[in-house]
Amino acid sequence: MKKLLVILAVIIACAGTQQANAQFRYNAIAGATISNLHFKQDLVPVSGEAGFSLGVQGELMFPGIGFGLDIGLMYNQLGAKVNLGERKVWSTLGYGNERVYLHYVQIPLHLRFKWTRMSGLEEKIAPFVYGGPEFNILVGHNGASAFKCAGADLSLTCGFGFELFQKWQVSGAYSWGMTYALKTKILDDFSARNRHWSIRLAYFF
């Protein structure tokens, strides 16, 4: 985490010295997610759930070096199926295969690198990679009464993609939850973190 903050500080410093040359643009972005909950202990079976995301994102790129930043405001649906009925501590209370849906407002802050020196080919297709923290604020859930949900969590994301005709971006990423997203009410130390894959399509205005 300290290394990540140092890298972001360097990029922000570059933004201050190259602000006149920096190129900023924004997009609308939408995508699909396959999410899961990674529990601290392997007590019950857990399987993934499909969800979706949508929002807006800004991109600040520094010409000549290929580096930049992106920041956004997204809605993101995550969750999983948790078979609490496998354990008597929950089955005796009537719990079975519980679906958990978590609804977040997400603020991603990514460092990115885009290949922009390809003898003009980058005007048609330009690959890029990105990574960094994502701050997730819980705005709702499906009321799974066996769990206590955290009000917010932090994740780290790493992804790659392609920019097409300087207008469209297709990307895929994986995110690791760094803090717990929920805990069971009966066993306080049985907590879980979000993990998810995402595929997104963005259009620049």
C-alpha positions in Angstrom: 0.0 0.0 0.0 2.8 2.4 0.8 4.4 1.8 -2.6 1.1 2.4 -4.3 0.7 5.8 -2.5 4.3 6.8 -3.5 3.6 6.0 -7.1 0.3 8.0 -7.1 2.1 10.9 -5.4 4.7 10.9 -8.2 2.0 10.9 -10.9 0.2 13.7 -9.2 3.4 15.7 -9.1 3.8 15.1 -12.8 0.3 16.4 -13.2 1.4 19.7 -11.6 4.4 20.2 -13.9 2.7 19.0 -17.1 -0.8 20.3 -16.5 -0.8 22.4 -19.7 -0.1 19.3 -21.8 -2.2 16.8 -20.0 -5.2 15.5 -21.9 -8.5 15.0 -19.9 -11.6 13.3 -21.2 -14.5 11.5 -19.6 -16.7 8.5 -20.5 -19.8 6.6 -19.7 -19.0 3.0 -18.6 -21.0 -0.1 -18.0 -20.2 -3.8 -17.4 -20.8 -7.1 -15.9 -19.3 -8.7 -12.7 -18.8 -12.2 -11.4 -18.3 -11.8 -7.6 -17.6 -14.0 -4.6 -17.1 -13.6 -0.9 -13.8 -14.8 0.5 -14.4 -15.9 4.1 -11.8 -15.8 6.8 -12.5 -19.5 7.6 -13.7 -22.2 5.2 -16.8 -23.2 7.2 -19.6 -23.3 4.5 -19.7 -23.6 0.7 -19.7 -20.3 -1.1 -20.3 -19.8 -4.8 -20.2 -16.7 -7.1 -23.0 -14.4 -8.3 -23.4 -12.3 -11.5 -23.9 -8.6 -11.2 -23.4 -5.4 -13.1 -21.9 -1.9 -12.8 -22.4 1.5 -14.5 -21.2 5.0 -14.0 -18.9 7.7 -15.3 -15.1 7.9 -15.4 -12.5 10.6 -16.1 -9.1 9.9 -17.7 -6.1 12.2 -17.4 -3.2 11.2 -19.7 0.2 12.8 -20.1 1.3 12.8 -23.8 4.8 11.4 -24.5 5.1 9.2 -21.4 2.0 7.0 -21.7 1.1 7.3 -18.1 -2.1 8.7 -16.6 -4.8 8.6 -14.0 -8.4 7.7 -14.0 -11.1 8.4 -11.4 -14.8 7.5 -11.5 -18.1 7.3 -9.8 -19.8 3.9 -10.3 -22.7 1.8 -9.1 -21.4 -1.8 -8.5 -23.5 -4.9 -7.5 -21.5 -7.6 -5.7 -22.5 -10.7 -3.7 -22.4 -14.5 -3.5 -24.4 -17.6 -2.5 -23.6 -18.7 1.0 -24.9 -22.2 2.1 -25.4 -21.5 5.8 -27.6 -24.6 6.0 -24.5 -26.8 6.0 -24.0 -25.9 9.7 -26.4 -26.5 12.5 -25.7 -23.2 14.1 -27.6 -21.6 11.2 -29.8 -24.4 9.9 -31.6 -24.7 13.3 -32.5 -21.0 12.8 -34.0 -21.7 9.4 -31.1 -20.5 7.2 -30.2 -22.4 4.0 -28.6 -21.4 0.7 -28.6 -17.6 1.3 -28.1 -15.2 -1.6 -26.3 -12.0 -0.6 -26.4 -8.9 -2.8 -24.4 -5.9 -1.8 -25.0 -2.5 -3.6 -22.1 -0.1 -3.6 -21.2 3.4 -4.8 -17.6 2.9 -6.0 -14.9 5.5 -6.4 -11.9 4.0 -8.4 -8.6 5.7 -8.5 -6.2 4.0 -10.9 -2.8 4.5 -12.3 -2.7 3.5 -16.0 -0.3 3.1 -18.8 -1.3 3.2 -22.5 0.9 2.3 -25.4 0.7 5.5 -27.6 3.8 5.2 -29.7 2.9 2.6 -32.3 3.5 4.5 -35.6 -0.1 5.6 -35.9 -1.6 2.3 -35.0 -2.6 3.6 -31.6 -5.3 5.7 -33.4 -7.1 2.5 -34.2 -6.2 0.2 -31.3 -4.1 1.0 -28.2 -3.6 -1.5 -25.4 -3.4 -0.3 -21.8 -3.0 -1.7 -18.3 -4.2 -0.1 -15.0 -4.3 -0.7 -11.3 -5.0 0.9 -8.0 -7.4 1.3 -5.1 -11.2 1.4 -5.2 -13.3 2.9 -2.4 -16.7 1.2 -2.0 -19.5 2.8 0.0 -22.4 0.5 0.8 -25.8 2.0 -0.1 -28.0 -1.1 0.2 -28.2 -4.9 0.5 -30.9 -7.5 0.0 -31.6 -7.8 3.8 -29.9 -11.2 4.4 -30.6 -11.3 8.2 -27.7 -13.6 9.1 -25.1 -11.0 8.3 -23.9 -7.6 9.5 -22.6 -5.5 6.5 -19.8 -3.0 6.8 -20.6 0.5 5.7 -17.6 0.7 3.4 -14.6 -1.3 2.2 -11.4 -0.9 0.2 -10.2 -3.0 -2.6 -7.2 -3.2 -5.0 -7.8 -3.7 -8.7 -5.5 -4.8 -11.6 -6.7 -4.9 -15.2 -6.0 -4.5 -18.9 -7.8 -3.6 -22.0 -7.9 -2.0 -25.5 -8.9 1.4 -26.8 -10.5 1.3 -30.2 -10.6 4.4 -32.6 -9.9 6.7 -29.6 -13.6 6.4 -28.6 -14.2 3.0 -27.1 -12.4 1.1 -24.4 -13.0 -2.6 -23.5 -11.3 -3.8 -20.3 -11.2 -6.7 -17.9 -10.0 -6.6 -14.2 -9.8 -8.5 -11.0 -10.4 -6.9 -7.6 -9.2 -8.1 -4.2 -11.1 -6.8 -1.1 -8.6 -5.5 1.5 -11.1 -5.0 4.3 -14.1 -7.1 5.4 -17.4 -6.5 3.7 -19.7 -8.5 6.1 -19.7 -10.7 9.2 -22.1 -13.3 10.4 -24.1 -12.2 13.4 -23.7 -15.5 15.4 -19.9 -16.0 14.8 -18.3 -12.6 15.0 -14.9 -13.8 13.7 -16.5 -15.3 10.5 -16.0 -12.4 8.2 -15.7 -12.1 4.4 -14.0 -9.9 1.8 -15.3 -9.1 -1.7 -13.5 -10.6 -4.7 -14.7 -10.1 -8.2 -14.0 -10.2 -11.9 -15.3 -7.4 -14.1 -15.7 -6.8 -17.9 -16.5 -3.2 -18.9 -17.2 -1.1 -22.0 -16.6 2.6 -22.0 -17.5 5.3 -24.5 -15.6 8.6 -24.5 -17.5 11.9 -25.3 
